[in-house]
Amino acid sequence: MSEAIFKKRKLILVTGMPAAGKTTFAQSLGKKTGSCIIDIDTATEPVVRAAMEKLNGNPDDRDSPLFKDTFRDAIYETLFCIADANLPHTDVILTGPFTKELSNANWPQHIAQKLKSPCEVRNVFLHCDPELRKQRLINRANPRDNGKLANWEKHLSYYDTESFPAYPHIAIDTGMEKPAERALEAGLFE
């Protein structure tokens, strides 16, 4: 029998502020490792757009209390359910900001205990200069970012760009070259 059948899988949580490069990083890392990628926007965006259109007429609203109160926990729960379904078969890379969780030193252990599939939870925190993030938001021209750009200082204060996670993590500056390679060199999949 293959040793891979009995291998404890890895759940790689890729966190960081909007436009820190989570999706690009996850895609690069997934290509190098063959892991399943669960991206917050890909997995939940169509449902969130339809619901926000019905709730307040603005499918691109991602910054209002209505959006955060209605969807934040449900979106994250959905991501972890999808991860749990894939972990028996493959390593999983999951992206999301997870800003409220940054200060919880026990968050990775909480996630590992919550999942039905035994796994090793590893964390990557992506960061870069706020002006680079702003330029990325402008360049991707996604209507859901308009609120962030229109209220940039408020956006920065909400996400507290200086806060790194209280839990063990690998910090990667995505303003530098080859962020996925640097994470692998730092032992992310060892």
Secondary structure, DSSP 8 states (H G I E B T S, - for coil): --GGGGS-EEEEEEEESTTSSHHHHHHHHHHHH--EEEEHHHHHHHHHHHHHHHHHS-TT--SSHHHHHHHHHHHHHHHHHHHHHHTTTS-EEEE---TGGGG-TTHHHHHHHH-SS-EEEEEEEEE--HHHHHHHHHHHT-GGGHHHHHTHHHHHHHHTTT---SS--EEEETTSS-HHHHHHHTTTT-
